[in-house]
Every structure is written in structure tokens, then in C-alpha cells.
């Protein structure tokens, strides 16, 4: 418990430091914009009109604001106070307080959540859920928070990434293999702060919830398109990038592409109506 809480504290500190410049960096990265567009389109396809969303790891509220503008209600949670500070200001400035609520809460402590729903959809973007060695417990804690027939849509880092593995040919052994040997957690670094991350396969998520949720889909994200940390790829290779996007959009749900991206988007539906 002490180790888990220390890692959460370190991650919260890292992302709070990142918060002031996060939106500007996100906007400046072409592949980040592609990733976010993909995820948002996917989530919208699984939401009813005026749906109720619980967002885990909401960060600065970029997705919460987007979904609120589409007419959905969002309860945005995060453990990083710095991120929520930016989110609160954004909600005030956008006049969205009737559609976006917020709460400082770790996804590992959802039993303490004040707004328990139930929700039409629980959503977590860009690997926030990889910051725990106890994802099974978090996934089980989602069960009472989702309406019968409701869904979860989670964006998670898998144990293998094709693009990352190719870095072996550039001599970047540690980066290329970090997911392969990360059962005890891999040291991550944000804004001068270190914390650990773990990697999970789609089958892990399915096994954790198979008694109460059915699998809807798995899509690869940055499987054919390179990861966003390969700086300036889209700008320096514009024609190639456009071609890779078209291929990924066509094959995102196909084997093996859905399993070997930088991320995958897994969607599951709670049994019952």
C-alpha cells in the first residue's frame, strides 16, 4: 500500500508540474492531434444522446470540454491538483459548469468517489491507467459505476509496440525493450519527476471483467502511424504520414495491428439492460 501511494504521489507531482504547458504542447504535436481525434470519434460512437461520462485521469480537461460541447455531462477526476486547477479555470472560462463537474480522486480509490453515477460510459485516455500495478482492482471498481448496458472505453499502453521495437535498429535497446521486461514496473520521467508505469494486454482487461462485461472492440492506436514522441515525423515526411494514417484508419481493428500499437482502445459493455 505504501509503495502504491508513493508512486501515485510521484505521478501526481509530475503531471501537476506538466499542467501549465500541457495544452500548448498537445496542440503543437500533429500526431497527438491525430490520436485525440481518433479517441474522441470512437467514444462518441458509443455514447447515447446527452450521455453521462465518468472520466478518469482527466488532466487539463481537453476531452471533458470537447464532450460537454457535444451535449454530454462529464464528471472529470484526476489525482494531479495542478491538472485540475487548469481544468477548473477552463470550465469557468467556457461557461460549462452545468455540464462538467470535477473531483480530486485517484482511479485506485474509486470507492471514495463522491459522484458514483451510475454512468453511461467510463473513459480514460492516453495511458493514465498504466500508472498502477493493480489495474485489476481498478477495473473491478468500475462495475458499480456503469449502468447496465453502459460501456467503458480505455486507452492503454500494451506490452508490445511495433514502432518502439524497431528502435533496436538504432541501438536504443532500453527504449525498444522496456515493455518486454516491465513486470515490476518501468521507470517513467515527466518534468524531472520519476514514477513507475506498467503495461497490460487487452486480454488482461477482458479477463478482469469477463463476468460482468462483454468485449465490444479493440483498436490499435499509433500502430502504423508512429508514436507522437517521434518528433516532427508528420511535418518532415508529410506525404508518408498521410499514407500511414489512411492505412491505420483502415486496419485499426484488424489482427495483428490492433494489438501492436503504441496504445490500444478497448471498449466493453456491461451485461444487462
C-alpha positions, 0 to 999 in steps of 0.5 A: 500500500505504501509503495502504491501511494508513493508512486501515485504521489510521484505521478501526481507531482509530475503531471501537476508540474506538466499542467501549465504547458500541457495544452500548448504542447498537445496542440503543437504535436500533429500526431497527438492531434491525430490520436485525440481525434481518433479517441474522441470519434470512437467514444462518441460512437458509443455514447447515447444522446446527452450521455453521462461520462465518468472520466478518469485521469482527466488532466487539463480537461481537453476531452471533458470540454470537447464532450460537454460541447457535444451535449454530454455531462462529464464528471472529470477526476484526476489525482494531479491538483495542478491538472485540475486547477487548469481544468477548473479555470477552463470550465469557468472560462467556457461557461460549462459548469452545468455540464462538467463537474470535477473531483480530486480522486485517484482511479485506485480509490474509486470507492471514495468517489463522491459522484458514483453515477451510475454512468453511461460510459467510463473513459480514460485516455492516453495511458493514465491507467498504466500508472498502477500495478493493480489495474485489476482492482481498478477495473473491478471498481468500475462495475458499480459505476456503469449502468447496465448496458453502459460501456467503458472505453480505455486507452492503454499502453500494451506490452508490445509496440511495433514502432518502439521495437524497431528502435533496436535498429538504432541501438536504443535497446532500453527504449525498444525493450522496456515493455518486454521486461516491465513486470515490476514496473518501468521507470517513467520521467515527466518534468524531472519527476520519476514514477513507475508505469506498467503495461497490460494486454487487452486480454488482461482487461477482458479477463478482469471483467469477463463476468460482468462485461462483454468485449465490444472492440479493440483498436490499435492506436499509433500502430502504423502511424508512429508514436507522437514522441517521434518528433516532427515525423508528420511535418518532415515526411508529410506525404508518408504520414498521410499514407500511414494514417489512411492505412491505420484508419483502415486496419485499426481493428484488424489482427495483428495491428490492433494489438501492436500499437503504441496504445490500444482502445478497448471498449466493453459493455456491461451485461444487462439492460 
